[in-house]
Amino acid sequence: MRRIIWVCSLVCSSLMFASMAQSQETGQQDLRASAVLIDAADAPGYKVIQEIEKAMDGGVEGSEATKATLATLSASENETLTTSQKDMLSSYTEASYAFFNALIGGSEIFEATFASIEELPANAGDVVTIAVTFFPEQASEILAAAVLTGEITQEDAIALALLAGANPEDVSTETAAGGDITAVPAPLGAGVGAGGAGGGDTTASTN
């Protein structure tokens, strides 16, 4: 009798651990950037994320996969992206790397925009340009995140978003949460044309 109870306990324990392992594996899969960003699956940036994940699945470490994939996608012979999108990756290498590296780490677009600007305060305008170029439908949350950093003004963020291809109807002073981004406190860091901590100039540019 004791032997039967012991065997049953052992089997139940094995099944429990197997179930836990499967749940953990599923959770890890759900944290993949392609899963987090599934609502933006039609965006050109989603193609970039998928290519980075392919490199990671092949054994390349996350940040290295991001760097190598962006270099590959920006090459003239690569046909994954349009010529203008490839030019953006080539022109804004630092911002591209910071933004997509944040996304591949599991961040959503708002978080990735904010984190990238915090990492590169002098390149706030470049981050906005890259983010909107590759995720134009998410322009409003990108702008909200950018302005919340205090490193770029609302006016310049909107101008850059429009230049990057955002729909004018989607770009306004209203954030995705329905708030007014003009209510953000005055920038504490490097603003547009200001000599702040970052020393950068985020003035709208067609570069």
Sequence and secondary structure as in RCSB ss.txt:
>XXXX:A:sequence
MRRIIWVCSLVCSSLMFASMAQSQETGQQDLRASAVLIDAADAPGYKVIQEIEKAMDGGVEGSEATKATLATLSA
SENETLTTSQKDMLSSYTEASYAFFNALIGGSEIFEATFASIEELPANAGDVVTIAVTFFPEQASEILAAAVLTG
EITQEDAIALALLAGANPEDVSTETAAGGDITAVPAPLGAGVGAGGAGGGDTTASTN
>XXXX:A:secstr
 HHHHHHHHHHHHHHHHHHHHHHHHHHHHHTSHHHHTGGGTTSHHHHHHHHHHHHHHTT  HHHHHHHHHHHHTS
TT  SS HHHHHHHHH HHHHHHHHHHHHTT  HHHHHHHHHHH GGGHHHHHHHHHHH GGGHHHHHHHHHHTT
SS HHHHHHHHHHTT  TTT SSB TTS BGGGS   SS  TT   SS         
